[in-house]
Amino acid sequence: MHKTDKGAKLMEKVVSLCKRRGFIYQSSEIYGGLANSWDYGPLGVELKQNVKAAWWKAVVHGRDDMTGLDSGIIMHPDIWKASGHTENFYDILVDCKKCKGRFREDHLNGGKCPNCGASDFTKGRAFNLMFKTHFGAVEDDASVAYLRPETAQGIFVQFKNVLDATNLKLPFGIAQIGKAFRNEVTAGNFTFRMREFEQMEIEYFTRPEDAEPWHKRWIDDRLNWYYSLGMKRENLRLREHGRNELAHYAQGCSDIEYNFPFGWAELEGIANRTDFDLKQHSKFSGKDLQYQDKVTNEKFFPYVIEPSGGVDRAALAFLVDAYHEEEVEGRTRVVLRLSKPLAPIKVAVLPLLKSNHEIVTLSKKIKNDLQRYFTCMYNDTAAIGKLYRRQDEVGTFYCVTVDVQSLEDKQVTVRERDTMAQERVPLDNLKTYLIEKLST
Ligand code: ATP
């Protein structure tokens, strides 16, 4: 469903580029595909890794009050009882009696079917979103386990171990990136809604009285992260949840929404989870998860601010945001204007004449030298104009072209993606030149 024809066309172009150039493929495509499931191709995996690396750098390595964790996908089933997911992690689904489409009750347009506009629905049915599995040799009730529907709980249950190992003092946070699974039954918009997806989550622990100011700071920090990676300001907005929308654990929540071609939708939620989770896990496990102040010996359950974003949604938003078309010499040039940290390939080395053995050898040597510093690719499969267009389309920042003259004057042509400006650069300076350009 798209807001406008223009939105639908843009989405079609992005989806087609993603498949054609190896960013995102339909999962199990040769078997007819699998609903709400997608795979990342050679360039998609680079983009996704860049998104995760930029996040980790900003929220862990770039701060003094954060540390990281990597917990399991399958954990003790009691965790989901304590967290409330076994009881509360439901979507209410209704079927439209006219077009037979199935929708989440909270996704209806003012009581109307988002597909056909009718307002006659079946009664709502609750549907738990957790994927169930079994561990051990016997498939009985005692062996039921779940694939985690969020990474957050792994952080709460390891709170004490991290605290003991690091001696961190409040306020501090633990970050985690990892797969989460939800049995989403309504149709998704490309990678916006998947059954298997990756989350980037922070649980930030504070004294209860400090929670609100930290909530505000995290909302600002997280918005600034998207801006710092080049996302257009007019395509991001904040939306505060109404009281009746809040999850069972939350005292307040603001979503960062992106203006997707199919409408404004959640990129990341930043919630005040209070002391709900640590208290629940203390109760269910019998282990005291309170924090003890080393100076005053005071013991209490910290409050938690949780910025929770999706890697796949962020990657999709960055792709859509970067997609750009312009007229150049009477032809349409497609440029993926991804920011430097996110571009899957930083430098492409292109020989002007692939029939010239010396040019090819020199080009390959340049690529080999540069790939120690940034992602590079060598390509000689077409004429130079076409090679430039292909690199523009996948967001490659610089193209280095080796020609006959390069063999004599030991200089190459460096072309910048957005301006298409070209500059001759001596081979001796090439590495330093590119390192400087790519780090600003
Ligand atoms: P929605 O209302 O869209 O289903 P949610 O509010 O249930 O999302 P959260 O539980 O807040 O989502 O999850 C945190 C983040 O994880 C979301 O902001 C989103 O980026 C990501 N996420 C959640 N569900 C999915 C999904 N099915 N596919 C891709 N990313 C998801």
Residues whose N, C-alpha, C, O or C-beta is under 5 A from the ligand:
A	BS01	ATP	E184 T191 F192 R193 M194 F197 Q199 E266 L267 E268 G269 S308 G309 G310 D312 R313
